[in-house]
Amino acid sequence: MMKLTRLIVHGFRSLRQVDVTLGPLNVFIGANASGKSTILDVFRFLHEALTRQDFAPAVFARGGIVHLAWKGEHANRIQIETHFEHVDRRYQWRVELTRENYEFSVQERLLLRSSDPKPRVLLDSTAGRGNWWSEHGERTLALKTKTECALAAVEIDEEFSGRSVAHFIRRWGFFDPNPIQLRKDSLPDHSAEYLDSYGRNLAQHLMFLHKHKPEVFQKILQGVESVLGFSLEFTFRPPRDEDEAGYFVVREPGLRFPVHQIGLSSGTLRAIAVLTAILEDASDRLLGIEEPENYLHPAALRALVEHIRYLFQHGETASAPKKAPQILLTTHSIRLLDYLDDPGAVYLVRRNEQGETHVLKEPHPESVRKALEESGLGLGEFYETQGFAG
């Protein structure tokens, strides 16, 4: 299983200079406008550029290169470096955007580090021109524009030694389910195979799982029952033609008639969507989830966090390692930290007077855990009253 192990950013929005080491579960907590969502957006940005095979749409969706770059100095360059591990191989993908008036060009470099102390270059591209390497030697790369994603362009070649990195990034998912969108029927032109970031295809995606992956659908139902405290019985109404939308109704305990999707509470809908994102695919994927506590009762949040903890704490044997997604969470919730109870997974996100985001991780998590045991405080209470990662 491939994992993301490190992020180094220079000049991306409020991230003037950030270097973060990442683990299986990563929880970013901080005040409003501290930069938590910006950290997730770096990964979303790379995912969008690779899946659309060009950095230009991702840049212009964020207001253009000038608005994307750090504003504390001349916005001339953005650098993003990601590190990955897969078995005994370590990869490093570096992306640099260089401003040219209101346009920009892209430089990419992918390195492989293994038992050989000298890194091996797999891809080297500047403004659409460069080279890539396979086991059989060097190949020339010529893209149509200076903003195309070189990693996406060479991914299709089976001889490219960095294909696993591109495949991993392509599978990343980012979720901030919006109750307004979750209440809408799913139109036929929405993809059903993957859940949309805002939940716009929730009905269609659940129909897909119910039909093609019934064991996954049942796991989601069990998760929903444990989080909400009661069971839901789904009935799907698929679209009858290409102009009609599909939806679902659920039967809740004590009610004589089922409830239409549009009539479910915001907390119920968001719990269904977040659990679907977390539980439907438990391996080789990075998931970014914005503020899972939104719309949830504290008791429901506790059950949700217990599901997340379970993914990382159970099911591992020597012959069958744990199959859990790598998760990035943003939160404001002190209670979430209490329920999580893992100092090593928490990052404090702060913004200084100059507008720079700083990300701090507790360097001695075991010392914090010992302090929690001695004081009787929860992790959230300790964070609020004592502080850590100083």
C-alpha positions in Angstrom: 0.0 0.0 0.0 1.3 3.4 -0.9 1.2 6.2 1.7 1.9 10.0 1.6 4.6 10.7 4.1 5.6 14.4 3.8 4.4 17.7 2.3 6.7 20.7 1.7 5.1 23.9 0.4 6.4 27.3 -0.5 4.1 30.1 -1.4 0.7 28.4 -1.8 -1.9 30.8 -0.5 -1.2 31.3 3.3 1.4 28.5 3.3 4.5 30.6 2.8 6.8 27.8 4.1 5.4 24.6 5.6 7.0 21.2 6.1 4.7 18.5 7.5 5.4 14.8 8.1 2.2 12.7 7.7 1.0 9.5 9.2 -2.0 7.2 8.7 -4.4 9.5 10.5 -3.8 13.3 10.6 -6.0 15.8 12.4 -5.5 19.5 11.8 -7.1 21.7 14.4 -7.1 25.5 14.6 -9.1 28.7 14.5 -11.1 30.0 11.5 -8.8 31.3 8.7 -5.7 29.6 10.2 -5.1 27.6 7.1 -6.5 24.1 7.9 -8.5 23.9 4.7 -5.6 25.3 2.7 -3.5 22.3 3.7 -6.2 20.0 2.3 -6.5 22.2 -0.8 -2.8 21.6 -1.7 -3.6 17.9 -2.1 -6.9 18.7 -3.9 -5.0 21.0 -6.2 -2.5 18.2 -7.2 -5.4 15.7 -7.6 -7.3 18.1 -9.9 -4.2 18.8 -12.0 -3.5 15.2 -12.5 -7.0 14.0 -13.2 -7.6 16.9 -15.6 -4.1 16.4 -17.1 -3.4 20.2 -16.8 -2.6 22.6 -14.0 -4.4 25.5 -15.7 -8.0 24.5 -14.7 -6.9 24.0 -11.0 -5.1 27.3 -11.0 -7.8 29.4 -12.6 -10.5 27.8 -10.4 -8.6 29.4 -7.5 -8.5 32.9 -9.1 -5.4 32.6 -11.2 -1.7 32.4 -10.3 -1.6 35.8 -8.6 -4.4 35.0 -6.2 -3.1 31.4 -5.6 0.4 32.6 -4.6 1.5 33.9 -1.2 0.7 37.6 -0.9 3.4 38.6 1.5 5.9 39.1 -1.3 6.0 39.1 -5.1 3.9 36.2 -6.3 6.4 34.7 -8.7 6.7 31.1 -7.7 4.8 28.3 -6.0 6.6 25.1 -5.0 4.9 21.8 -3.8 6.8 18.7 -2.9 5.2 15.5 -1.9 6.9 12.3 -0.6 5.5 8.8 -0.9 6.4 5.3 0.4 5.5 2.0 -1.3 7.1 -1.1 0.3 10.8 -0.4 0.0 10.5 2.4 -2.5 10.3 6.1 -1.7 9.1 8.7 -4.3 9.4 12.4 -4.4 7.3 14.5 -6.7 8.1 18.2 -7.0 5.9 20.7 -8.8 6.9 24.3 -9.4 4.7 27.0 -10.9 6.5 30.0 -12.2 4.5 33.2 -12.9 4.8 34.8 -16.3 2.7 38.0 -16.0 -0.9 36.6 -15.5 0.1 33.2 -16.9 2.4 30.5 -15.6 4.6 27.5 -16.6 5.1 24.3 -14.8 8.2 22.3 -13.8 7.9 18.8 -12.6 10.4 16.3 -11.3 9.7 12.7 -10.0 12.5 10.9 -8.1 12.8 7.3 -6.9 14.8 6.5 -3.8 15.3 2.8 -3.0 18.3 0.8 -1.8 20.6 2.8 -4.1 21.8 5.8 -2.1 21.6 8.0 -5.3 18.1 8.9 -6.3 16.9 7.9 -9.7 15.2 10.5 -11.9 11.9 9.1 -13.4 10.5 12.4 -14.9 12.0 15.8 -15.5 9.9 18.4 -17.3 9.9 22.2 -17.7 7.2 24.1 -19.5 6.0 21.1 -21.5 9.4 19.8 -22.5 11.6 17.2 -20.9 12.3 13.5 -20.5 11.1 10.4 -18.6 12.8 7.1 -17.9 11.8 3.5 -17.9 13.8 0.3 -17.3 14.8 0.5 -21.0 16.2 4.0 -21.0 15.3 7.6 -21.6 12.3 8.9 -23.5 11.5 12.4 -24.8 8.5 14.3 -23.5 6.7 16.9 -25.5 3.4 18.3 -24.2 1.0 20.6 -26.0 1.2 23.4 -23.5 3.5 24.6 -20.8 0.9 24.0 -18.1 0.1 20.3 -18.8 0.7 17.8 -16.1 3.7 15.7 -17.2 3.0 13.0 -14.6 -0.5 12.5 -16.1 0.9 12.5 -19.6 3.4 9.6 -19.0 1.1 7.7 -16.6 -0.5 5.9 -19.6 2.8 4.2 -20.6 3.1 0.9 -18.9 6.9 1.2 -19.0 6.9 4.3 -16.8 8.3 3.4 -13.4 6.3 6.1 -11.6 2.9 4.9 -12.7 2.0 3.8 -9.1 2.4 7.4 -7.8 0.0 8.8 -10.5 -2.5 6.0 -9.8 -2.4 6.8 -6.1 -3.0 10.5 -6.6 -5.8 9.8 -9.0 -7.7 7.9 -6.3 -7.5 10.7 -3.7 -10.9 11.9 -2.4 -11.9 15.1 -0.6 -15.2 15.5 1.1 -17.2 18.3 2.7 -20.8 17.0 2.2 -23.3 19.9 2.0 -26.8 19.2 3.3 -28.3 21.4 0.6 -26.6 19.3 -2.1 -27.3 16.0 -0.2 -31.0 16.7 -0.3 -31.0 17.0 -4.1 -32.0 14.1 -6.3 -29.1 12.6 -8.3 -29.3 13.4 -12.0 -28.2 10.7 -14.6 -25.2 12.7 -15.8 -23.6 12.4 -12.3 -21.0 9.6 -12.0 -22.3 6.9 -9.7 -19.0 5.0 -9.1 -17.5 7.6 -6.7 -19.1 9.8 -4.2 -19.0 13.5 -5.2 -17.0 15.9 -2.9 -20.2 17.7 -1.8 -22.5 14.7 -2.0 -24.4 15.8 -5.1 -24.7 12.2 -6.3 -25.4 10.6 -2.9 -28.6 8.8 -4.1 -27.0 7.5 -7.3 -23.8 6.4 -5.5 -25.7 4.5 -2.8 -27.8 2.8 -5.6 -24.5 1.8 -7.2 -23.1 0.3 -4.0 -26.4 -1.4 -3.2 -26.4 -3.1 -6.6 -22.7 -3.8 -7.3 -21.1 -3.9 -3.8 -23.8 -5.1 -1.4 -21.3 -6.0 1.3 -20.0 -2.4 1.3 -23.5 -1.0 1.4 -24.3 -3.2 4.4 -21.2 -2.0 6.2 -22.3 1.6 5.6 -25.8 0.8 7.0 -24.2 -0.7 10.1 -22.0 2.4 10.5 -25.0 4.7 10.1 -26.9 2.8 12.8 -24.0 3.0 15.3 -23.5 6.8 14.7 -27.2 7.8 14.7 -28.4 5.3 17.3 -31.2 3.9 15.1 -31.5 1.9 11.9 -32.5 3.2 8.5 -34.2 1.1 5.8 -33.4 2.4 2.3 -35.6 2.1 -0.8 -34.3 3.5 -4.0 -36.2 5.2 -6.8 -33.9 5.1 -9.9 -34.6 7.5 -12.8 -37.0 6.2 -15.4 -35.4 8.1 -18.2 -32.4 10.4 -18.9 -34.3 13.5 -17.9 -35.4 12.2 -14.5 -33.4 12.2 -11.3 -33.1 9.3 -8.9 -33.6 9.5 -5.2 -34.1 7.4 -2.1 -36.6 7.2 0.8 -35.8 5.7 4.2 -38.1 4.2 6.8 -37.2 5.4 10.3 -38.3 3.6 13.5 -41.8 4.6 14.8 -42.9 6.3 11.5 -45.8 4.8 9.5 -44.5 6.2 6.2 -41.0 6.5 4.7 -39.2 9.8 4.6 -38.0 11.2 1.3 -34.4 12.1 0.9 -35.2 15.8 0.9 -36.9 15.5 4.3 -34.0 14.0 6.2 -32.2 16.0 8.8 -28.9 17.7 7.9 -27.1 15.6 10.6 -28.5 12.3 9.2 -27.6 13.1 5.6 -24.1 14.3 6.5 -23.5 11.2 8.7 -24.5 9.0 5.7 -22.2 10.8 3.3 -19.2 10.9 5.6 -19.5 7.3 6.6 -19.9 6.3 2.9 -16.6 8.2 2.1 -14.7 6.5 5.0 -16.1 3.0 4.9 -16.6 2.2 1.2 -12.9 1.8 0.3 -10.5 0.8 3.0 -7.2 0.6 1.2 -4.6 2.5 -0.8 -6.5 5.8 -0.8 -6.0 9.2 0.7 -9.2 10.9 2.1 -9.5 14.5 3.1 -12.6 15.4 5.2 -13.5 18.9 6.3 -14.9 19.3 9.8 -16.7 15.9 10.3 -18.3 17.4 13.5 -20.6 19.7 11.5 -24.3 19.0 12.0 -23.6 16.1 14.3 -24.6 15.6 18.0 -21.5 15.0 20.2 -22.6 11.4 20.8 -22.8 10.8 17.1 -19.4 12.4 16.6 -18.0 10.0 19.2 -19.3 7.0 17.3 -18.0 8.4 14.0 -14.5 8.9 15.5 -14.6 5.4 16.9 -15.2 4.1 13.4 -12.1 6.0 12.2 -10.0 4.7 15.1 -11.2 1.2 14.3 -9.8 1.4 10.8 -6.3 1.9 12.2 -6.4 -0.3 15.3 -7.8 -3.6 14.2 -7.5 -6.3 11.5 -3.7 -6.5 11.1 -1.8 -9.8 11.0 1.6 -10.7 9.7 0.1 -12.1 6.5 -2.6 -9.5 6.1 -1.6 -5.9 7.0 -4.2 -3.3 7.8 -6.2 -2.0 4.9 -7.1 1.5 5.9 -7.2 4.7 3.9 -4.9 7.5 4.9 -7.1 10.2 6.4 -6.7 13.9 6.7 -9.2 15.7 8.9 -9.8 19.4 9.7 -11.6 20.3 12.8 -12.6 23.0 15.3 -13.8 20.4 17.8 -12.2 19.9 21.2 -14.6 16.9 21.7 -13.2 15.3 18.5 -9.7 15.4 20.1 -11.1 13.9 23.3 -12.7 11.0 21.4 -9.6 10.5 19.2 -7.2 10.3 22.2 -4.1 10.1 20.0 -1.6 13.0 20.5 0.6 11.7 17.7 -2.1 12.3 15.1 -2.8 16.0 16.0 -1.4 19.0 14.2 -1.9 22.6 15.5 -2.5 25.1 12.7 -1.9 28.7 13.5 -1.6 31.9 11.5 0.8 34.7 12.6 0.4 38.5 12.3 2.0 38.4 8.9 -0.6 36.0 7.6 1.6 32.9 7.4 0.2 29.5 8.4 2.4 27.4 10.7 1.7 23.7 11.3 3.0 22.3 14.6 3.0 18.6 15.6 3.6 17.4 19.1 7.3 16.2 19.2 6.7 14.0 22.3 3.3 12.3 22.0 4.1 9.7 24.6 4.8 12.4 27.2 1.5 14.0 26.5 -0.2 10.6 26.8 1.4 10.1 30.2 0.3 13.6 31.3 -3.3 12.7 30.2 -3.2 9.6 32.3 -1.9 11.4 35.4 -4.2 14.4 35.1 -7.4 12.6 34.0 -7.9 15.1 31.2 -9.0 14.3 27.8 -6.8 15.2 24.8 -9.1 18.1 23.9 -9.2 19.4 27.4 -5.4 19.1 27.6 -5.1 21.0 24.3 -7.4 23.7 25.5 -6.0 24.2 29.0 -2.3 23.1 28.8 -1.5 23.2 25.1 1.1 21.1 23.3 3.3 21.1 20.2 5.0 24.1 21.7 
